[in-house]
């Protein structure tokens, strides 16, 4: 038990350092700024080009005019937020069963009262394919085993990017089976065309 407590303390310390670096260092996200292909499930929405030196919100960028896009599949769904103008949000805090606190730092807002990415400009306004305004927390469990001396793991191939990973969105309520163990499921993957191996 002591071993697990020490491991947990190390993880918490590492998360604190990582969060501090994200908020204070000049880290630049690149993957969410790709401009040469359409944005994920869209066919004609391209991100506005953001040079590395203009990513930070503190840098003036008057010509910044990204497209405003929220995927139609994220509109009017139970799992998705309503329009930000509804005014029913408790930003930077736990809002009922929804944790709207960022693990990075408190986030600011644009001129339309929408939360902005604390790491910087992405070349896109709106939620994109995400369900929530602000943080969209995800839990990525990595299920592994050793069989015949080889390490194996479970991964999902995303149909929209062709990338492989654990990739599981976090729901506010954790599903448990009758024995109290966490269930391992791939939720809604067949509906989206993703592959599970």
MODA-V271124 format. One record per pair of residues at least 4 apart in sequence whose ideal C-beta (glycine too) atoms are under 6 Angstrom apart, sorted by the first residue. I is the first residue (numbers start at 1). J is the second residue. Records with the same first field share a line. If there is no record, write none. Layout:
BEGIN
I = J + J
END
This chain:
BEGIN
19 = 103 + 104
20 = 24
21 = 25
22 = 104
23 = 104 + 105
28 = 52 + 55
29 = 119
32 = 122
33 = 50 + 122 + 123
35 = 46 + 47 + 49
38 = 42 + 43 + 45 + 46
39 = 45
40 = 129 + 160
41 = 71 + 160
45 = 67 + 69
47 = 123 + 124
48 = 66 + 123
50 = 54 + 55 + 121 + 123
54 = 59 + 61
55 = 120 + 121
56 = 120
66 = 123 + 124 + 125
68 = 125 + 126
69 = 126
70 = 74 + 126 + 127
71 = 129
74 = 80 + 127 + 131
79 = 131
80 = 131
81 = 132 + 133
82 = 86
84 = 113 + 114 + 133
90 = 95
91 = 100
92 = 101 + 106
94 = 99
95 = 100
97 = 172
100 = 134
102 = 107 + 135
104 = 118
105 = 118
107 = 115 + 118
108 = 116
109 = 113 + 115
110 = 114 + 116
115 = 133 + 134
117 = 122
124 = 128
130 = 136
132 = 136
137 = 170
138 = 169 + 170
139 = 168 + 170
140 = 166
141 = 166
142 = 166
143 = 154
144 = 153
145 = 152
146 = 151
147 = 152
155 = 164 + 165 + 197
156 = 167 + 194 + 196
157 = 164 + 195
158 = 163 + 194
159 = 193 + 194
175 = 183
176 = 180
177 = 181 + 183
186 = 196
189 = 194 + 196
END
